[in-house]
Amino acid sequence: MAEKSETLTAPALARWATGPLTVPADVQAAALRHLLDGLGNAVAAARSDAAAAAVTVATGLGGPAEATILGATTRLSAPAAALANGTLVHALDFDDTHAGGLVHATAVVLPAALAVGEQVGADGRAVLDAAVVGYEVACRVAAAAPNGFHAGGLHATMVAGVFSSAAVAARLMGLDAATTTQALGIAGSQAGGLLAFLATGASTKQLHPGFASQAGILAARLAAAGATGPDTVFDGPHGVYDALATGPVDTGVILRGLGETWETTRIGIKPWPTCQLAHATMAAATAALDAAGAGVDEVEALHAQVHPDSASVVCAEGRDLTRPVSPYAAKFSLPWSVAALLVDGHVGVDTYAPDNLGRPEITGLAARIGWDVRPDGGVAADAAGDVVLTLTGGRTVHGHVDRSPGGGSAPLSEEALLAKFTGNAGPGAAALAEALHALPDAPDLTLLLSRAAAAAEAPLEVPA
């Protein structure tokens, strides 16, 4: 059961989310980094049709010409656009992760901010402020139950995302705190997102941020129209944590330091398009091979120490981790992803192409990768990576990283972020980045959205 705060959480959160906001320079910079990364991921997904089903359905929903699907010029209702855009940001599993909540924040913040921002004609500053509110809500709601949603078989991104999107929409719509409280309460009844895809490779995980973004906007609209939701949605009884979280919960995390300490600055950016819970092991394996001065053909075996909460997701028993059944199954296989990185020296979007999954040099090495579950008092996404390589002749080499690259004490550099963004957005990357960096002073979203469409229309570069 959730540990209750003295003050009901939803009304207090709503007052902050709709009130005057002073965003420190480092927080603004972090938000712009994540919005840039999210735009790049969405454009890459649009260019490769990775979210074609969601885009097709959203387009079919139609509605008033309020908002644009990223990478297109078609305008439709804001909830429908958010459904498509949330799926686009997350489709390649290349989007950011907040370690404390194990939540993909930009995938639920960017769609609502752009869709409702375009709908109401907001200027760039208003959109950016709403995005910061969304980042704080998503990260804090998820971090109040670290691994608690995943442990019960739910995707924290969708559970926390409905509240984030509702707060973003409410702020941009100009709702007052009382109405926003109702929106948060309504959003809670739309929280969910099953992890059943892990065993099948189904594409439902891609859809979860789209569902959350759409649901949050609908919750804000319903509240504005007079519908009501429980102001105890976070605190219970029968609130979101009582109903959906497993293990310890501290709802005080949601309000503690709100507006003074910023979770927006603690979100990590992925260097590889695969489950973040495998990244520490991937980095440690690379470090070990580099330290050994050996080639991958000399690796006889690799043994990793894995956080318990990571093992349940990327080393799950009952799945063939060496010969994954789908690209998504490969993204959630630690042995396969580690092997692919060591064999090819890099992991990119093309690594998980269907015709790549059965490559014998990768599956053969994956079969020689084992692990032990290592007790760890911290959260899985912030855990260290440790591996031991056994080389031909019996020599062993240890590889260690303090945490996975991209966040915390190992943030992705500006150079690496720009390289990732350029690879995702293609020839239109520079113009799109320029528009995004100008967002704080932009009169509206017209330039940003038009440049996203232009970037998505550029042809994919086919490797020679």
N, C-alpha and C positions, 0 to 999 in steps of 0.2 A: 504494500500500500504506500502511496506517495506520502512523504514527509511534508506536512503542510506549512506554509508560511503564515505569519500572523495576519497579513493582508491578503485578500483574495488576489490571485495572480493576474487573471485576465483583465479586470478593470485597471489595475496599475500599469500593466503592459500597454493597454490601449491608450491610456493617458500619455505615456511616453511616445508611443508610435505616432500619435497625431499632434503632438505638441511642438513647440519651437525646438529646433535641432541645430546644435553647433557641432560640425564634423571636423575634428582635427585634421591637419594636413596629411599625416601619415595614414589615417583611416581613409580619407578620400583617395589617396594614391593606391592603397590596397584595393579599394572597391573598383577603381578604374582598371587595375591589373586583372582582376577577376572577370569583369565585364568584357575586357578584350579577349581573354582566354575563352570565355563562353561564346562570344561571337565567332571566334575562329573555329571552335568545335561545331557550332551550328552550320556554318558555311561549308565546312568539310563534309558534314553529313548530308547537306542539301546537294552538294556537287556529286556525291556518290550514291544518292537515292537511298541512304541508310535508314531513313524514316519515312519511306514512301507511303506506307499504309496510313500513318497518322496524318500526313499532309493531304492525302486523298480524302480521308474522312472529314478532316477539318474544313477543307475546301467545299465538300458537299454539304456541310452544315450551313454554310453561307451566313446569312444574317445581314444586318446593316453594315455598311462599309466603315468600320471603326478602326481596324488594326490590320497590320500586314504580317504575313508569314515571312520569316527571315529567309532571304535568298530569293524572294519572289516579289511581284508587284501587286498580286491579288490582295484586295482588302475585304475582310469579312468581320464577323462579330469578334469583339475582344476575347470572350471565353474560347471561341473556336481557334483563334490565332494562338492563344496561349497553349492550348492542347498540342498544336503542331510544334510550336517553338520549344516547349519543354522537352518534347521527345527529340527534337533536333539537337539540342544542347547535349543531351545525355546519350544519344544513339551509339556513339563510338566508344563509350566508357572512358573518355579522355578528359572529362571535366573534373573540376577541383573537389577536394575533400577536406572537411573540418574534422580533425582527428578526435577531438573530445566528444563529438556527437556522432561520428562516422556518418556524416550527412553530406550530400552533394549540393552545396548551397546555391551556386549560380544557376543550376538547372531549374530551380524553383523561384529564384529572385528575378533573373533577367526576363523570362517570359511575361510575368505579370507587370513588371515595371515598363517594358516596352509596349505591351498591348494596351494597358490602361493609360499610360502616358500619351500614346498616340491618340487614343479615344478622346481624352479630355483636352488635347492640345497643350500639354504641359511643356514647360521649357526644360532644358537639359539639367539645370540645377535641381529642379523639383524631382525629376526622374532619378538623379543620382542620390538625393537625400532619401527618397523612397527605397532605393536599392539598399542603402546602408541600413535602414530600418529592417528590411527583409533579411539581410545577412545576419543581423543580431538576433532576430526572432528565430530563424531556422536553426542557427548554431546553438542557441541557449535552450530551446525546447528539446532538441535532440540530446544535448549534453546533460540534461537533468536526469536522464536514464542511460548512462553510458553502456552501450551494447544491449540495453534492455529491450529494445524493440526487435533487434535482430535475433536475440536469444529466444524470443517467442515466435519467430518465423515471419516477422514483418520488416519491411524496408523503411528504415528511419527517414530516408529522403522524402517519401510520400507522407509519412505520419507527421513529421515536422513541417513539411512543405505546404500543407494546406493552411497552416496558421501564418506562415511567412507570406504566402501569396495574398491571403486575406488582409494582412496588415499593410502590405504594399498597395493593394487596390484601395483600401479604405483611406490611406493618406492621400493618394492621388485624386480620389473622388471628393476629397474635402469633408469626409464624415467626421462627426465629433466623437469624443471618447466613449460616450454611452452607446452610440450606434456601433462603433468599432468593437466594443465588448460583445455585443450581440453577434457581430460577424465572426469573432473568434469562437464563440460558443457554437455557432452553426457549423463552422469549419470542422470542429472536432468530430462531428457525426459523419464526416467524409474522409477521415483518416484511415489508412490501411496500406495495402501493397504487399502481397504475399511473396515470399522468397521461394515459392515452388519452382521457379524457373531454374534454380541451381541444379536440379536433378535432370532437367530436360533440355536446357539450352533454349527455351522459349524466349520470345522477345518482349515479354511483359515488363521486364525491368526497364527497358527503354521508355515504356509508356508512363511509368509511375510519375516522373516529374511533370509530364503533360497533364495527367489526371489531377495532380496536386495544384498546378497553376490554374487550370480551368476551374476547379472546385473552389479555390480561394477567391477568385473573382466573383463567382456565383454567390458565395457566402456574403461578400460585401454588398452585392446588389440586393440580395434577399433582405439583409439587415436594413438597408436604405429604404426598402419597400415596406418595412414594418414587421418582418419576421423576427423571432427572438431565439436566442440560444442561452444555455446555462452559463452564468458567470462563474460557476465552479468547474468549468471544463478542464482546468489543469489540476485543481485541488481535490476534486471528488466530493462526495462519494460518486462512484461510477464515472469518473472523469477519464480522460485519455490514458493517464498512467495506470489507474486502477484496472482499466479494461484491457490495455494493450501492452503494458511493459512487464517484463520479467526481471526480478532482482531489485536491488536497492534503487530508490528514486529520491531525489532531493529537488523539489520544485523551487526552492530558494535560488537555485542556479539561474533561473530565468530572470530574476530581478536584481540579483546581487551585482553591484557595480555597474548597473545599466546606465549608459551615458558617460561613464568614467573609465571603465576598462572595456576594450573593444575586441570582440571575437572576430570581427572582420579582418583584423590583422593577423589572425592565427589560422587562416585557411591555407592549405597547401595546394600547389598547382602540380598536376601530374606530369612527369616526364615520359611516361609510357601509357598507352591506351589499354590498360588492363586493371584488374581489381587492385586497389591500393594496398590491400592487406598482404599482397605478395611482394610489394616493392622493396621492403627492407631486405628480404632474402635475395632478391634479384641483385640489389646493389652490393650486398656482402659477397655474393658469388663472383661478381665481376672483380671486386677488390682482391679476392683470393686468387683468381686466375692471373690477374696482373702481377700480384706479388710473387706468384710461382714462376713467372716468366716462361710459361708453358703454353702449348697450343691446346685447343679443346679436344683434339684427338688423343691427348695424353691423359684425359680425365677418366679414371676408372670408376669413381663414385663421388657423390656429394651428399653430405649429411647436414641438415639444418636444424636449428632450434627455433621453434615456432610458438608464438603466443597462443594460448588456448582458444581465444575468440577468433583469431585468424585461422587456426587449424580447422575449425568447424565450418569455415566458408571456403577456403582455397585448398584444403587437404581433406575434404569430407570423404568419409568412407562410403562405399556403395556406388561410387562413380569411377569410371575408368579415367584416371587423371593423366595417363600417358598417351591415350588415343581419344581425345575429347570428341564428343558427338557433334559439336557445332562450334562456330567461332565464339559464341558466348560462353560455352562450356570451357573452351580453352582459356578465355580471359579469367576464369575462376578456377584454374588449375595451376597451383604453384609449381609443380614439377615441369609441366609443359612450358610455362612462361619463362622459367629459369633456363631451361634447356634451349629455348629459342634464342634467348639473349646471348648465351655463351656460344652457340653455334654461329649465329649471324653477326654478333657484335653490336647489334642494335635491335630494338623492338619498335615497330611503327604500325600504323593502321593496316598496311598490307600484310604484316606478319600473321594476322588472324583471318586471312582470306581462306575460304573453304578448301581450296585445292592445296593449301599449305599445311593442313592439319595432320596429314599422314606421312610427312617427310620422314624417312627412316632415320636420318641423322639426328632429328629432334626427338622423335618418339623413343629411339634407342637410348639416348642420354637421359630422357625423362624417366625411363624405367630404372635407371641407376641412381636416382635421387630419392633419398629417404629423409625422415625427420623425426624428431622427438618433440613432444609438447612441453614447453618450458613455462612453469608458473611465473606470472608477472603481475605485479600490483597495479600497473598502469593500463592505459587504454591500448587496444590492439594496434590502432593506426599510428601510434607514436612509439611503438616498441622497437628495440634494437634488432639488428639482423646479425646472425652468427651462423657461419657455415664452416665445415671442414671438407676440403678437397683431398681425395686420395688419387695420386697420380701413378702412372705406370712405374713399376719398380717399388711401390709401397710408400713413397714420400708423401707426407701430409702437409697441407698448408691451411692456415686458419684465415678466414676473412670476416671482418667486423665493420658494421656501421652503427652509429649511435641511434639513427632513425632513418626512415625512408627518405629519399631525396625529394625536394620540392616544397617542404614546409618546415615549420619549427626552427630548429637550429641549422637547417640545411635548405634555405629557400631557393627557389629557382631564380637564377640571375636574370637581369633584364635582357641580356644577350640571348640566353637560352629561351626565355619566354617569347622574344621576338622571332627566334628561329622556329619555334613550335607554331606560333601564329602564322608565320609566312608559309610554312609547309601546309597548314590547314586551309588558309584562305586563298592561296595561290597568287596569281598575277595581280589581283586586286587588293592584296594585303596592305600595301603602303597607304593607299587612299582610304581604306576602311579604318586603319589604325589612326590616321590623322583625324578622321571624323570622330572617333571614339575619344581621343585625347582632348578634343575641343568640346566635349559634352558639357562641362560645367558652364560654359558661356553660350551654348547653342540656344537659339530661340525656340526650337522644337526638334523633333526627331527626323525630319524629312531627309536631311543630308545623310545621316547615319544609315537609315533604312535603304535609301537609294544606292548607297555604296555597298551595302551588304548584298543587295540584289545583283549588282554588277559583278561582284566577286564570285557569287555562286554561278553566274552564267559563263564564267571563263572555263574553257575546256580542261579536263583533267590531264595532267602530264603523265604519259605512259612511259615507264622505265624502258630504256633500250634493251 
